[in-house]
Amino acid sequence: MRTRDVITEKLQQAFAPESVRVEDESHRHEGHAGHRPGGETHFRLYIVSEAFRGKGRLERHRMINTALAQELAGGVHALAIHAAAPGES
């Protein structure tokens, strides 16, 4: 299973999001630290979930990092996070 799909599945299980989109941006980081042939090292995440309501940006990021601890300890070098509660922009 591709890393992007594993990330998406774990986020769906952990946060039951209204929407989630995971983009593999590895191609934009060729020659940079952490890049590997074949990609799947640098991701951008957009997620909207009720689980984030009333939580600050840092707490939201920590929640996501906890859910994806195995991926972040393994092959994922960078994860840009855009997390919101429903109705937030």
Buried (B, 14 or more C-beta within 10 A) or exposed (E): EEBBEBBBEBBEEBBEBEEBBBEBBBEEBEEEEEBEEEBBBBBBBBBBBEBBEEBEEEEBBEBBEEBBEEBBEEBBBBBEBEBBBEEEE
